[in-house]
Amino acid sequence: MKQKLFIVLVFISFIFMVKVDALELDIQSENAYFLNLDDNEVLYTKDADEKVEIASLTKIMTAIVTLENIENLDEKVTLIDDDFAGLIEENLVTAGFKAGQTVTYRDLLYGLLLPSGADAAKALTRLVGTSEDNFIQMMNDKAKELKLQSTHFSNAVGLDDENNYSTATDVAQMFKYALDNADFREIITTKSYKTSNGLLMRSTVNNNSLVSEYVLEGKTGTTDGAGLCLASLASFDDSEFLLVTLGAPYDKKGMHNIEDAYTVYNYFDENYDYQTVVNKDEVIWSLDTKYLTLDKIDFHSAEDMIAYLPNNYNKEDLTYKYDGIDTVSYQDKKGDKLGTLAIYYDDMNIGNIPIILETDVTFDVFAYILDHKEIVLCVLLGIILIILGFKFRKRRKKKRKRK
């Protein structure tokens, strides 16, 4: 049975970074970014920082701006003709709303994210931003706030436009941020939804049999310029994972973005798992001492240290980098942090453990004397001379009294 054991004390902090350029997977997407959400560990990338068009993955930001500017998602709003202008001419996918209908913001968000409705997107730009230009500015302001430095929006729908672009890395960070919103997560993980006026909507990702064993939900995107895109949330190995793929071929041969998602998820499910890197109470480092009764002091791991690694992981391949004092002295006290031990696997920093002095130390007087014998001899000689001088003066005083 697979277990996830993240037992981390206050003094242990995992900071996961990964060497991702060494792994090559057979996917058709031009760009990819794969993240273990539980560890914030990047497991795989492919040209993840290339600026490209992202089609309807744009609607992730449309949803973020809406959710953060509307207090009551169940507030009723009325759709107007302007919300549907140009949709048929541009052959855009719609959620099925009609002008004159009264719906809720929640209905529009479901229409935006499940069937990727352009009608829902245009209605939200009017209702939330008062105009499309204002809403787009809100989207770009949010992108700057999230430090998405390679992202810019020119529309809320995801139409092909050289000024509407992002990267796999930025989309992943945007999607990750959105998933922290409870309403977004609820919407994006829903298989089907019936709006307040009876319109039925279904997910295009979670209902796909190829990836249903992994994917909790996702957001697709498709245009001639962007190709087939997908941002998806999956669960296996007792963890959640986020995958963004961009630029898969847009043809009649298959749903290549879905196929790529299966390839990535299946590879890691079959070849990776949580491995015990350090066992509880295991000696992880030792330091020499100076003027103490012990020649060296061992440092232990108080809890198991777990990392998501390949199944063929070999503990002998671990390397260590210590940054701190080299020698424990009588001046150090129990509980003092002496340094930090970084543990690496295949150039990957899988953990940073503070080296804490676990016990009291005892000053070794004899060791100190032996190491400072010249000084000690000088001090003793000085003391002897002082004593002799004192005795000499005492004798002279006695002789003067006799005279």
C-alpha angles and dihedrals in degrees: 000000000000114000134189110213112185100163103159124169123212091262094054120075123177115213108183123206125159141202097235103165094077095066120083122188127187100246129142097216115104094218133030142170122186122189136182099222095197093057099024084233119156106219104174140007136177118191085324096165098053113119109237141152112273104195114203094355078088086077090070087072090042087058093046093053091047095048093049095049103041117072098187114042090184093061111125120242133177123232119225136197093262089064089066101038112133097359095115093042091053092044092234125172113251134194092228101258119148134212112264094029120130113222138152131256086247090057090052093049091052089048089049097051108029104045091013092237117199088197090061091047094052092046091052093050089057097041099042102031099028086227137029092246092053092048093050089051088053089052093051092045089054091048089055091047089054090048093241092160096174097049132094132164129209097169139018096229103058100248117169107272130144088228093054104075146125141161133254088251094052094044089051091052091046091049092046090052091049092051089061087067108088094213093050091048092049092050097044093049095050117109096199137001136189114211124226089263094049102263112148119218129185134197116251094204112037092049092057107109094211095066102018092104089063112020121085090183144310149185121249129203131190134178135138091253099043099036118206113339133181138183110189141175118215139178129211138122086040090291141095122242133194123210130184120186124178136184103024113163114279104217142115095265097088150305094291095177090057091045091052091050090054091048093053097041094045093048094055093040090055100038107031136058141150110289129193105243098174126018124222113272091009116146104248102173143001132207131197119240137224123214093348131124090242121068092212139003124223123215122210141200110246093202140020113279113216130192134178102245141149117289089241090057111145118207090209088067092065117114128195135214118191123197115186145060117340099211135039113224138184088264092067117092135207110276095026117137106233099179147309129276115209116199120206135191118188091342089310119127101223098171147359116211123189112229105229125186102243101190142033115267128223122223113234107216095186093051089051092049093049091051092048101035095135091054092043091050090050091050092048091047089050091051091049091050091049091050092047091047091051091050091047092054091047091055092048090053091052092051091051091052091053092052 
